[in-house]
Amino acid sequence: MKMVPLAEVCRIDMGQAPQGTSYSQDEGMPLIAGAGDFGELSPKPTKLTTAPSKISQCGDIILCIRATIGDRNWSDKVYCLGRGVAGLRPRDSLNINYLWHYLDAAKEDLVARGRGATFLQVTKNDLSTLPIPLPPLPEQKRIAAILDKADAIRRKRRQALALADQFLRAVFLEMFGDPVTNPKGWPIGTIRDLLSDVRYGTSKKADTSQGAFPVLRMGNITYEGGWNLSDLKYVDLDEREQLNHLAIRDDILFNRTNSKELVGKTAVYDLDKSMAFAGYLIRARVNENADPYYIAAYLNSDHGKATLMGMCKNIIGMANINAQEMQDICIAHPPINLQRDYRRVVDAVKKGKGLRLDGVQEAEHLFGSLTQRAFRGEL
């Protein structure tokens, strides 16, 4: 199959951050800074700018080019493109749906091109030189139609999992009330009051294949507060390091450094086998006054996300919330028995999600197989 550089068949517009003074909550053009502003298919921006520079058009593909490289959304209207994304618009010889699916298949290649000490980023040249197979336009449309159908199946199964997460958010609000207004009148304190131990992760260099312990990194925590363990590295730790840098069941892991929209991702470690955790994560263990699932649910709530976004500091192109600042966050202190009741609901929902996850994995495997065959010319 004929291969061409992406720039030959597609316009590529790299995003550019607007002036900080132009940001607004009530006027201007919606801003897509990075993957934190992505929805399932189209963006869910949280900020506007009155001074947009690079702009997407309706129907473009918006591609994440830093941190979570390769994530993509459809531009369902005009957006300002921040520096964490790029806008792609095919020329006449390239079908837009074919490009959409190819970018998914080429994600590993894109990530491999990334560079950066803190988090990876790809350049315009990286995108421009990305090779794309280019069969005749009718064949592109045929391939895209097959992959569209397979993609629809896996999305429906993913949506079943997402409904479970929505249910838990509703339960949290019903049991504890809106964190903003505290209608149930719970005592207010800090997260520090609910913790017994807080540690930064290991700074040891991890290896892709060797080491006694898998290492949890910032990419392993999802934005919603779950786990993605598909990409792990490994490290050796001595006995003292194991005490300080291993996560055990019910530990809270907090992502302290990332791009601004992703700082503060939080998840409860729920496996029996211990894993190491890297330096850009904080491990927190609760005391007798708290359940870890309550704290994690608060930090992953809309109010929690907004609090974290407002307090993180930008340092040389990245954002940071340190352990002291994380512990100083104000939080309601409902009774421990109520927190444990919430945990029982979480446990029940997780069991149901486990059954649904089997179906999701089956659909993912089918879609992946079809995708690989499609771009090898075997469909």
C-alpha positions as semicolon CSV with decimal commas, in nm:
position;residue;x (nm);y (nm);z (nm)
1;M;0,000;0,000;0,000
2;K;0,129;0,346;-0,091
3;M;0,269;0,540;0,209
4;V;0,289;0,920;0,220
5;P;0,390;1,173;0,489
6;L;0,085;1,306;0,671
7;A;0,165;1,666;0,577
8;E;0,127;1,574;0,210
9;V;-0,242;1,494;0,253
10;C;-0,342;1,694;0,560
11;R;-0,318;2,050;0,690
12;I;-0,159;2,057;1,038
13;D;-0,215;2,357;1,269
14;M;-0,016;2,344;1,592
15;G;-0,189;2,507;1,886
16;Q;-0,058;2,812;2,066
17;A;-0,144;2,927;2,418
18;P;-0,325;3,262;2,421
19;Q;-0,215;3,537;2,660
20;G;-0,305;3,453;3,018
21;T;-0,485;3,785;3,059
22;S;-0,732;3,683;2,785
23;Y;-0,877;3,388;2,978
24;S;-1,240;3,423;3,075
25;Q;-1,531;3,223;3,212
26;D;-1,811;3,416;3,039
27;E;-1,693;3,562;2,707
28;G;-1,471;3,469;2,414
29;M;-1,392;3,152;2,218
30;P;-1,378;2,812;2,394
31;L;-1,017;2,706;2,457
32;I;-0,884;2,351;2,418
33;A;-0,560;2,343;2,617
34;G;-0,507;1,968;2,618
35;A;-0,663;1,628;2,683
36;G;-0,822;1,757;3,005
37;D;-1,064;1,950;2,783
38;F;-1,156;1,642;2,578
39;G;-1,489;1,464;2,598
40;E;-1,560;1,118;2,460
41;L;-1,592;1,244;2,102
42;S;-1,600;1,625;2,116
43;P;-1,441;1,874;2,357
44;K;-1,575;1,984;2,695
45;P;-1,379;2,308;2,747
46;T;-1,374;2,487;3,081
47;K;-1,225;2,821;2,972
48;L;-1,279;3,089;2,711
49;T;-1,027;3,329;2,559
50;T;-1,084;3,674;2,410
51;A;-0,756;3,653;2,215
52;P;-0,758;3,325;2,018
53;S;-0,457;3,263;1,795
54;K;-0,473;2,917;1,635
55;I;-0,829;2,808;1,553
56;S;-0,997;2,482;1,451
57;Q;-1,288;2,462;1,211
58;C;-1,599;2,250;1,255
59;G;-1,517;1,899;1,128
60;D;-1,143;1,913;1,202
61;I;-0,973;1,654;1,420
62;I;-0,816;1,793;1,739
63;L;-0,515;1,584;1,839
64;C;-0,339;1,590;2,178
65;I;0,035;1,644;2,124
66;R;0,167;1,650;2,483
67;A;0,136;1,426;2,792
68;T;-0,143;1,199;2,663
69;I;-0,016;1,205;2,304
70;G;-0,255;1,073;2,041
71;D;-0,586;1,131;2,219
72;R;-0,827;1,292;1,976
73;N;-1,164;1,468;1,952
74;W;-1,385;1,595;1,675
75;S;-1,405;1,973;1,647
76;D;-1,784;2,012;1,659
77;K;-1,751;2,391;1,636
78;V;-1,481;2,659;1,626
79;Y;-1,226;2,634;1,907
80;C;-0,905;2,809;2,007
81;L;-0,625;2,552;1,999
82;G;-0,391;2,572;2,298
83;R;-0,033;2,451;2,290
84;G;-0,123;2,099;2,405
85;V;-0,316;2,018;2,086
86;A;-0,304;2,042;1,707
87;G;-0,579;2,074;1,447
88;L;-0,584;1,835;1,148
89;R;-0,780;1,900;0,828
90;P;-0,749;1,648;0,540
91;R;-0,699;1,755;0,181
92;D;-0,913;1,616;-0,102
93;S;-0,721;1,289;-0,132
94;L;-0,778;1,187;0,232
95;N;-1,107;1,081;0,392
96;I;-1,161;1,238;0,736
97;N;-1,303;0,921;0,897
98;Y;-1,016;0,715;0,757
99;L;-0,771;0,964;0,914
100;W;-0,959;0,946;1,245
101;H;-0,911;0,570;1,267
102;Y;-0,554;0,582;1,137
103;L;-0,452;0,821;1,415
104;D;-0,579;0,564;1,664
105;A;-0,373;0,290;1,497
106;A;-0,064;0,516;1,483
107;K;-0,081;0,624;1,849
108;E;0,218;0,413;1,958
109;D;0,425;0,554;1,672
110;L;0,331;0,908;1,778
111;V;0,417;0,845;2,142
112;A;0,754;0,699;2,038
113;R;0,832;1,027;1,861
114;G;0,766;1,228;2,177
115;R;1,041;1,397;2,372
116;G;1,055;1,573;2,708
117;A;1,191;1,527;3,057
118;T;0,867;1,577;3,250
119;F;0,607;1,465;2,997
120;L;0,638;1,381;2,630
121;Q;0,550;1,618;2,347
122;V;0,557;1,585;1,969
123;T;0,646;1,863;1,725
124;K;0,495;1,969;1,395
125;N;0,774;1,786;1,216
126;D;0,687;1,468;1,407
127;L;0,330;1,493;1,282
128;S;0,424;1,605;0,932
129;T;0,653;1,308;0,872
130;L;0,417;1,048;1,019
131;P;0,366;0,794;0,737
132;I;0,007;0,714;0,646
133;P;-0,107;0,441;0,402
134;L;-0,306;0,600;0,120
135;P;-0,527;0,366;-0,084
136;P;-0,773;0,518;-0,337
137;L;-1,047;0,734;-0,183
138;P;-1,328;0,475;-0,233
139;E;-1,118;0,217;-0,049
140;Q;-1,052;0,463;0,233
141;K;-1,428;0,514;0,271
142;R;-1,493;0,139;0,274
143;I;-1,230;0,080;0,545
144;A;-1,362;0,373;0,751
145;A;-1,720;0,238;0,732
146;I;-1,614;-0,104;0,867
147;L;-1,413;0,051;1,151
148;D;-1,699;0,290;1,232
149;K;-1,929;-0,006;1,300
150;A;-1,673;-0,188;1,517
151;D;-1,598;0,136;1,702
152;A;-1,969;0,190;1,774
153;I;-1,984;-0,151;1,947
154;R;-1,689;-0,079;2,175
155;R;-1,819;0,270;2,256
156;K;-2,155;0,132;2,370
157;R;-1,977;-0,107;2,604
158;R;-1,757;0,174;2,733
159;Q;-2,068;0,384;2,794
160;A;-2,205;0,113;3,022
161;L;-1,893;0,155;3,236
162;A;-1,928;0,535;3,226
163;L;-2,286;0,507;3,355
164;A;-2,150;0,328;3,661
165;D;-1,915;0,621;3,727
166;Q;-2,204;0,868;3,687
167;F;-2,406;0,665;3,935
168;L;-2,127;0,687;4,193
169;R;-2,103;1,065;4,149
170;A;-2,479;1,091;4,209
171;V;-2,453;0,869;4,519
172;F;-2,169;1,085;4,652
173;L;-2,382;1,401;4,622
174;E;-2,685;1,229;4,773
175;M;-2,493;1,096;5,075
176;F;-2,261;1,389;5,146
177;G;-2,429;1,686;4,976
178;D;-2,280;1,944;4,741
179;P;-1,920;2,013;4,854
180;V;-1,962;2,379;4,758
181;T;-2,257;2,457;4,986
182;N;-2,227;2,176;5,246
183;P;-2,607;2,156;5,292
184;K;-2,576;1,877;5,550
185;G;-2,365;2,096;5,776
186;W;-2,068;1,863;5,816
187;P;-1,766;1,993;6,011
188;I;-1,505;2,138;5,775
189;G;-1,136;2,064;5,812
190;T;-0,846;1,973;5,585
191;I;-0,737;1,656;5,412
192;R;-0,438;1,660;5,651
193;D;-0,675;1,587;5,940
194;L;-0,777;1,260;5,772
195;L;-0,428;1,122;5,694
196;S;-0,171;0,924;5,891
197;D;0,116;0,914;5,640
198;V;0,215;1,101;5,323
199;R;0,509;1,015;5,095
200;Y;0,656;1,118;4,763
201;G;0,734;0,840;4,514
202;T;1,068;0,699;4,407
203;S;1,300;0,893;4,179
204;K;1,480;0,577;4,066
205;K;1,500;0,528;3,690
206;A;1,254;0,258;3,581
207;D;1,311;-0,007;3,314
208;T;1,067;-0,137;3,056
209;S;1,137;-0,503;3,132
210;Q;1,358;-0,552;3,441
211;G;1,286;-0,488;3,808
212;A;1,108;-0,653;4,100
213;F;0,821;-0,406;4,121
214;P;0,595;-0,244;3,859
215;V;0,600;0,136;3,888
216;L;0,282;0,341;3,887
217;R;0,334;0,667;3,698
218;M;0,115;0,968;3,629
219;G;-0,024;0,815;3,308
220;N;-0,150;0,511;3,497
221;I;-0,413;0,718;3,684
222;T;-0,710;0,808;3,464
223;Y;-0,874;1,150;3,469
224;E;-1,188;0,992;3,619
225;G;-0,996;0,834;3,907
226;G;-0,943;0,480;3,783
227;W;-0,642;0,277;3,674
228;N;-0,489;0,207;3,335
229;L;-0,215;-0,050;3,385
230;S;-0,147;-0,122;3,018
231;D;0,188;0,062;3,020
232;L;0,411;-0,028;3,315
233;K;0,781;0,000;3,385
234;Y;0,977;-0,177;3,660
235;V;1,223;-0,092;3,936
236;D;1,418;-0,262;4,217
237;L;1,378;-0,130;4,574
238;D;1,569;-0,220;4,889
239;E;1,383;-0,287;5,217
240;R;1,381;0,077;5,331
241;E;1,271;0,198;4,989
242;Q;0,990;-0,056;4,991
243;L;0,852;0,097;5,310
244;N;0,851;0,445;5,158
245;H;0,775;0,380;4,793
246;L;0,534;0,087;4,767
247;A;0,158;0,131;4,734
248;I;-0,063;-0,117;4,917
249;R;-0,438;-0,172;4,909
250;D;-0,637;0,137;5,016
251;D;-0,351;0,382;4,960
252;I;-0,452;0,705;4,787
253;L;-0,228;0,800;4,491
254;F;-0,232;1,169;4,393
255;N;-0,073;1,301;4,070
256;R;0,118;1,610;4,189
257;T;0,287;1,714;3,862
258;N;0,146;1,709;3,509
259;S;0,002;1,946;3,253
260;K;-0,230;2,190;3,435
261;E;-0,556;2,022;3,335
262;L;-0,436;1,682;3,462
263;V;-0,273;1,774;3,793
264;G;-0,454;1,621;4,090
265;K;-0,573;1,299;3,927
266;T;-0,647;1,073;4,223
267;A;-0,716;0,700;4,261
268;V;-0,735;0,445;4,540
269;Y;-0,496;0,153;4,494
270;D;-0,715;-0,157;4,500
271;L;-0,484;-0,453;4,426
272;D;-0,342;-0,705;4,674
273;K;0,004;-0,710;4,512
274;S;0,213;-0,402;4,597
275;M;0,348;-0,171;4,328
276;A;0,605;0,107;4,345
277;F;0,498;0,462;4,266
278;A;0,703;0,727;4,088
279;G;0,814;1,069;4,207
280;Y;0,535;1,261;4,036
281;L;0,285;1,081;4,258
282;I;0,207;1,127;4,628
283;R;0,097;0,832;4,844
284;A;-0,147;0,916;5,125
285;R;-0,275;0,677;5,391
286;V;-0,587;0,757;5,590
287;N;-0,631;0,752;5,968
288;E;-0,926;0,616;6,165
289;N;-1,141;0,917;6,074
290;A;-1,153;0,859;5,700
291;D;-1,210;0,609;5,423
292;P;-0,983;0,653;5,118
293;Y;-1,272;0,627;4,872
294;Y;-1,441;0,930;5,026
295;I;-1,130;1,149;4,987
296;A;-1,064;1,027;4,631
297;A;-1,427;1,086;4,532
298;Y;-1,407;1,440;4,666
299;L;-1,086;1,521;4,476
300;N;-1,235;1,373;4,156
301;S;-1,565;1,560;4,193
302;D;-1,636;1,869;3,985
303;H;-1,572;2,088;4,289
304;G;-1,252;1,901;4,368
305;K;-1,125;1,937;4,011
306;A;-1,202;2,309;4,014
307;T;-1,020;2,351;4,347
308;L;-0,713;2,173;4,215
309;M;-0,715;2,372;3,891
310;G;-0,727;2,696;4,087
311;M;-0,439;2,615;4,321
312;C;-0,177;2,449;4,097
313;K;0,139;2,642;4,010
314;N;0,295;2,652;3,665
315;I;0,667;2,567;3,662
316;I;0,853;2,564;3,328
317;G;0,559;2,446;3,118
318;M;0,413;2,207;3,377
319;A;0,192;2,245;3,683
320;N;0,246;2,126;4,038
321;I;0,066;2,077;4,370
322;N;0,301;1,963;4,645
323;A;0,222;1,733;4,938
324;Q;0,174;2,018;5,184
325;E;-0,067;2,198;4,954
326;M;-0,262;1,880;4,887
327;Q;-0,301;1,819;5,261
328;D;-0,417;2,180;5,317
329;I;-0,720;2,140;5,088
330;C;-1,044;2,200;5,280
331;I;-1,287;1,909;5,292
332;A;-1,601;1,817;5,484
333;H;-1,557;1,560;5,762
334;P;-1,871;1,344;5,756
335;P;-1,902;1,054;6,005
336;I;-1,675;0,758;5,934
337;N;-1,975;0,522;5,930
338;L;-2,128;0,720;5,644
339;Q;-1,797;0,716;5,456
340;R;-1,788;0,338;5,495
341;D;-2,145;0,312;5,367
342;Y;-2,030;0,498;5,056
343;R;-1,738;0,258;5,021
344;R;-1,978;-0,039;5,025
345;V;-2,163;0,117;4,732
346;V;-1,831;0,167;4,551
347;D;-1,737;-0,197;4,610
348;A;-2,071;-0,319;4,471
349;V;-2,041;-0,100;4,162
350;K;-1,682;-0,215;4,104
351;K;-1,794;-0,578;4,100
352;G;-2,052;-0,499;3,832
353;K;-1,796;-0,301;3,634
354;G;-1,564;-0,602;3,642
355;L;-1,822;-0,811;3,457
356;R;-1,883;-0,537;3,202
357;L;-1,510;-0,489;3,159
358;D;-1,481;-0,838;3,007
359;G;-1,718;-0,729;2,730
360;V;-1,528;-0,406;2,679
361;Q;-1,198;-0,591;2,647
362;E;-1,349;-0,831;2,393
363;A;-1,474;-0,537;2,184
364;E;-1,138;-0,361;2,215
365;H;-0,956;-0,673;2,096
366;L;-1,188;-0,706;1,795
367;F;-1,150;-0,340;1,704
368;G;-0,771;-0,352;1,742
369;S;-0,747;-0,658;1,521
370;L;-0,962;-0,501;1,251
371;T;-0,764;-0,177;1,267
372;Q;-0,428;-0,348;1,223
373;R;-0,558;-0,552;0,931
374;A;-0,714;-0,245;0,770
375;F;-0,392;-0,046;0,761
376;R;-0,190;-0,344;0,640
377;G;-0,424;-0,370;0,342
378;E;-0,580;-0,698;0,462
379;L;-0,942;-0,593;0,509
